[in-house]
C-alpha cells in the first residue's frame, strides 16, 4: 500500500469508530509494509482519558513487537496528534508519522487541543492548572537507584 492508501484506511477506521460510539480518530502502525496494529479512540467507551487512538495503537504495536520502541515502524493517524499523543509518539520512537487532518480541523469539530499546546510550553508555575513542586529530601532516591542499576533498559 502507498502512504495515501494507509491514510485512507486510517480515515475509514476513524469514520467507522464514530459508528461504534468512539471518537472520530484512528491510528495504525505499519512495519515492513504490514499493518501490525490499529485502533480507534476509546475514551468514552473505556472511561479513560488517555485512550486516544495513537496511544492505543502504540500499546498494541509494542505488545506485538514485544518491545517499547517502534523503530522501523510508521504511524498513520487520521488527525494531527494532540500534545499527549505527541509525547507518547516521541517515547515510542517510530521512524515517521503521517496525518491527514490538522488540529484546526479537529477544533472546528469541537476537539480543541490548542489550550494544551499553549499550556505545556509554559513554566509549571504559570499554567492554568496548578502544578506545585514540593522539595523533599528523598526525592532523588529513585534516580540514584536507577543510576546504580546494572541491568537497566535504557529508554
Secondary structure, DSSP 8 states (H G I E B T S, - for coil): --HHHHHHHHHHHHHHHHHTT--S-EEEEEETTEEEEEEE--HHHHT-TT--HHHHHHHHHHHHHTSS--TTEEEEEEE---HHHHHHHHHHT-SEEEEEE-HHHHHHTT---HHHHHHHTS-GGGSSS-------TTTTHHHHHHHH-SS----
